[in-house]
Amino acid sequence: MLIRNRLTISFTLLATAIQITLSLLVWYFYSLYRQEEFYNKLEGKARVTGRVLISRRHLHDDFFENMVRTDLLTIVDEQLSIYDSQRNLVFTNRNLKESDYYKGQIDQLTANVPFEFKSGRLESILIPYRDRGQLFYIFASGYDRIGFDKLGTLQQILMLANLLGFALIVLAGWYFSGRVLKPISQIVDEVEQITATHLHKRVQEGNRRDEIAQLAMTFNQMLFRLEDAFVSQRSFVSHASHELRTPLTNTLGTLETSLRYDQNPDDWRDSMEVAVDELKKLILLTNGLLGLAKVTDGTVALTPVQVDDCLLTAIGQVQTKYPGRSLPLRFTTADEASMTVKGNATLLTTAFLNVLDNACKYSGEAVSVQLQSLNEEIVVTVTDQGRGIAETDTAHILDPLYRGKNVEGVPGYGIGLAVTQKIMELHQGTIQISSRVNEGTSVTIRLPAQA
């Protein structure tokens, strides 16, 4: 079901429930008001009857018997009855078959407070009345035809108003839900125009304050990340294709030339050595790409690892590769600081090895290594005095297969730092690079220490 339909139904049900509840409350309180008003009318009628009849009973002995039964009739089905203190019926304006029933209601009277009750459709009231020291009980009953007609008319008005209100609520719900969802519809239309070849497009962010605007802003941020990912992917594919094509082309050309022109075993050997060197480069590049893919997939198990052991292992491997190079290690630690992180020893060693190898590859001087163990993090800093990195290359130096413009003639494929960055992300760490051309480079690795 569409959100607009759900919003309309929900709004209609809620508003209709409120409307019906208010209508029932109006009907209920008006019913109470009608009842109270009619009982007040009956009480007034009973008291007037007491003053007119009981107060004049001494005019002659048979006063009550000679009263006209239809006197004082102002209420539909009006019944007036008077009982003396011995509960004898002394007056009634009708022939009551329910005289015993009315007489029995006298017991419900307490503290001289009027007693209200119903008998069928008639509503009745009983009041005590004293005259010249004598107690009488006056009953007044009747049917509130006018009140019930008004109540019925009110009920019809409320029913009609509810039906009309229901129709208006449905229309209003449909209209306002459309107004509310219009920005989302616009976002949908704009998103449908965004394809892999048009990732530069963005959706309108509206007032940048409400929830829909925040959704649009979040979507735009996602588009920025996707565009960066697509650009990086295109760059990666372009560089990878170039790097893979070069050794393959060189190998194929060497073998074809050897096949056509080489006539003696020495020439064959030279051609095969060239081909082997190119294949070694290809294997090295392929291994680097596989290593990058392995780190990126995030399936590596993490366990407690000693960072100092990984760093010393990496230093040992680099010194084996560069036998005459000096790699002094300076170690500082805070009191009770831990050298343990949650990670993978092989990957951490690879990360340190990549940084150290780059420092030695691009610098002929000594490479200093500093290991700091603080309370909450472990910091490894590798500093060289080599050729440095140009400012224009710094923003892309961590991209796979990207190499600076000043590294021509130095073997490499630009994968090491990309792998190191992915390893740091896997270990919730960071890598920072600061460099000046012809002055050197400093690489800082920060890892969260395990308590």
URDAWO-V961924 format. One line per field, one symbol per residue. ss: DSSP state (H for helix, E for strand, C for the rest). phi: phi as a letter, one per 40 degrees, with the letter a starting at -180 (. if undefined). Layout:
BEGIN
ss=???
phi=???
END
This chain:
BEGIN
ss=CCHHHHHHHHHHHHHHHHHHHHHHHHHHHHHHHHHHHHHHHHHHHHHHHHHHHHHHHHHCCCCCCCCCCCCCCCCEEEEEEEEECCCCEEEECCCCCCHHHHHHHHHHCCCCCCEEEEECCEEEEEEEEEECCEEEEEEEEEECHHHHHHHHHHHHHHHHHHHHHHHHHHHHHHHHHHHHHHHHHHHHHHHHCCCCCCCCCCCCCCCCCCHHHHHHHHHHHHHHHHHHHHHHHHHHHHHHHHHHHHHHHHHHHHHHHHHHHCCCHHHHHHHHHHHHHHHHHHHHHHHHHHHHHHHHCCCCCCEEEEHHHHHHHHHHHHHHHCCCCCCCEEEEECCCCCCEEEECHHHHHHHHHHHHHHHHHCCCCCCEEEEEECCCEEEEEEECCCCCCCHHHHCCCCCCCCCCCCCCCCCCCCCHHHHHHHHHHHCCCEEEEEEECCCEEEEEEEEECCC
phi=.ccccccccccccccccccccccccccccccccccccccccccccccccccccccbcccacccccccccccgcbbcfcbbbbbcccgccbaacacccccccccccccccbffcdbbabbgccbbabbcbbafgbcbbbbbbibccccccccccccccccccccccccccccccccccccccddcccccccccccbccbcccbcccfcgbcccccccccccccccccccccccccccccccccccccccccccccccccccbcbbdccccccccccccccccccccccccccccccccgbccbbcbccccccccccccccccbdcccbcbbbbaccfccbbbcabcccccccccccccccccbacccbcbbbbbccbabbbbbbbbccgbccccccbccccgcbccbbcgbcibgbdcccccccccccfbbbbbbabcgbhbbbbbbbcccc
END
